[in-house]
């Protein structure tokens, strides 16, 4: 069992990071996270759209938009977080976004510095 978990861990690390920092892999993983979190928000109806009327559950496109905007550090004024789980997911989206932005800048710097 331990060997299977290590193999899974190695394959996951290879998908996300590869050997060293790769700009393509960082962007691919960021987009994957945005889509996965957007789908989770849509499926479990954790965030609602309420600009000037009664709150309504988000559509799939709105959920992905919410996820993407928060991943890059934007605002979410039109959206309402109703429970603690949605607030935790919101914080995780922001945290992942900041971490991946740091990875992206580091990879970009390494690529420029090599030239």
C-alpha positions as CSV (number, residue, x, y, z in Angstrom):
1,X,0.0,0.0,0.0
2,X,2.8,2.4,0.9
3,X,4.5,1.9,-2.5
4,X,1.2,2.6,-4.3
5,X,0.8,5.9,-2.4
6,X,4.4,6.9,-3.1
7,X,3.8,6.2,-6.8
8,X,0.6,8.3,-6.8
9,X,2.5,11.1,-5.0
10,X,5.3,11.0,-7.6
11,X,2.8,11.1,-10.5
12,X,0.9,14.0,-8.9
13,X,4.2,15.9,-8.3
14,X,5.2,15.2,-11.9
15,X,1.9,16.6,-13.2
16,X,2.1,19.7,-11.0
17,X,5.8,20.6,-10.9
18,X,7.7,18.3,-13.2
19,X,11.5,18.7,-12.9
20,X,12.0,22.2,-11.5
21,X,9.6,25.0,-12.2
22,X,7.9,25.0,-15.6
23,X,5.7,28.0,-16.5
24,X,3.5,25.7,-18.6
25,X,2.9,23.3,-15.7
26,X,2.2,26.1,-13.3
27,X,-0.4,27.6,-15.6
28,X,-1.9,24.2,-16.3
29,X,-2.2,23.4,-12.6
30,X,-3.6,26.9,-11.9
31,X,-6.3,26.4,-14.5
32,X,-7.1,22.9,-13.2
33,X,-7.5,24.3,-9.7
34,X,-9.7,27.1,-10.9
35,X,-12.0,24.6,-12.8
36,X,-12.1,22.1,-9.9
37,X,-12.9,24.7,-7.3
38,X,-15.5,26.3,-9.6
39,X,-17.2,23.0,-10.1
40,X,-17.2,22.3,-6.4
41,X,-18.8,25.7,-5.7
42,X,-21.4,25.0,-8.4
43,X,-22.2,21.4,-7.3
44,X,-22.7,22.2,-3.6
45,X,-24.3,25.7,-4.0
46,X,-21.8,27.3,-1.6
47,X,-21.8,30.8,-3.1
48,X,-24.8,32.9,-4.3
49,X,-25.1,35.8,-6.7
50,X,-26.9,38.7,-5.2
51,X,-26.2,42.1,-6.7
52,X,-29.5,43.9,-6.1
53,X,-32.1,41.1,-5.6
54,X,-32.8,37.9,-3.8
55,X,-29.7,35.6,-3.8
56,X,-29.7,32.9,-6.4
57,X,-27.3,30.0,-6.7
58,X,-24.5,30.4,-9.2
59,X,-24.4,28.9,-12.6
60,X,-21.4,26.9,-13.6
61,X,-19.9,29.8,-15.6
62,X,-20.4,32.1,-12.6
63,X,-18.8,29.6,-10.3
64,X,-15.7,29.3,-12.5
65,X,-15.6,33.1,-12.8
66,X,-15.8,33.5,-9.0
67,X,-13.0,30.9,-8.6
68,X,-10.8,32.6,-11.2
69,X,-11.3,36.1,-9.9
70,X,-10.5,35.1,-6.4
71,X,-7.5,33.0,-7.5
72,X,-5.8,36.1,-9.0
73,X,-6.7,38.3,-6.0
74,X,-9.7,40.2,-7.4
75,X,-12.9,41.3,-5.8
76,X,-16.1,39.5,-5.3
77,X,-18.7,42.2,-4.5
78,X,-21.6,40.6,-6.5
79,X,-21.2,37.3,-4.7
80,X,-22.4,36.4,-1.2
81,X,-20.7,33.8,1.0
82,X,-23.3,32.2,3.2
83,X,-21.7,29.6,5.4
84,X,-18.3,28.8,7.0
85,X,-17.4,26.2,4.3
86,X,-17.7,28.8,1.5
87,X,-15.5,31.2,3.5
88,X,-12.9,28.5,4.0
89,X,-13.0,27.6,0.3
90,X,-12.7,31.4,-0.5
91,X,-9.6,31.6,1.7
92,X,-8.1,28.5,0.1
93,X,-8.6,29.9,-3.4
94,X,-6.8,33.1,-2.4
95,X,-4.0,31.2,-0.7
96,X,-3.5,28.9,-3.7
97,X,-3.6,32.0,-6.0
98,X,-0.9,33.8,-4.1
99,X,1.3,30.7,-3.9
100,X,1.0,30.0,-7.6
101,X,1.7,33.6,-8.4
102,X,4.9,33.3,-6.5
103,X,5.8,30.1,-8.3
104,X,5.0,31.8,-11.7
105,X,7.2,34.8,-10.9
106,X,10.0,32.5,-9.7
107,X,9.8,30.4,-12.9
108,X,9.6,33.5,-15.1
109,X,12.7,35.0,-13.4
110,X,14.7,31.8,-13.8
111,X,13.8,31.6,-17.4
112,X,14.8,35.2,-18.0
113,X,18.0,34.9,-15.9
114,X,19.2,31.9,-18.0
115,X,19.3,34.0,-21.2
